[in-house]
Amino acid sequence: MRSVELPGVGSKYEIDGLDGKIAIVFLENNNVQVYVLERDCDKPCVVTLTPKDAVRLGSILTGAIFESKEESVEVVFSALADLRIGVHTYIVPKSLAGKTIEELDLRRKTGVTIIAISREGKNIVNPPPSTELREGDVIVVIGEHDQIERFEKLILGR
């Protein structure tokens, strides 16, 4: 694999495969372009991916396939065998839109904490309690398994 900085464009990574070449360009606008040039072809095939699509493709290629709208990861610490922490993403439904994190009182009611919000391509890490949720925001919550289940039942109504 070779990497090259492309001034004003981004970073390019090239891979020589058995059937041709692949180039992946991380653009300065955060999109990713994938070029595939098959052997004996004159022109490469090109696809442009959003950051979210690029992450999904990476997940598929590594075998870590997630659900299409909501993802989750569970972390188990070897030194603390009884501690399992779940990190889940959820799309904010209309029923939660316009409410602040403080108003929802998630930590007291369920034990979960919102640790990040993705909104219109921008991320808010450790959002303050005064942050108002918007329909379609992707929130990242953290908690133990039973806390996540309580959140889904009490807050999301699942």
Order of alpha helices (4+ residues) and beta strands (2+ residues): beta-beta-beta-beta-beta-alpha-beta-beta-alpha-alpha-beta-beta-beta-alpha
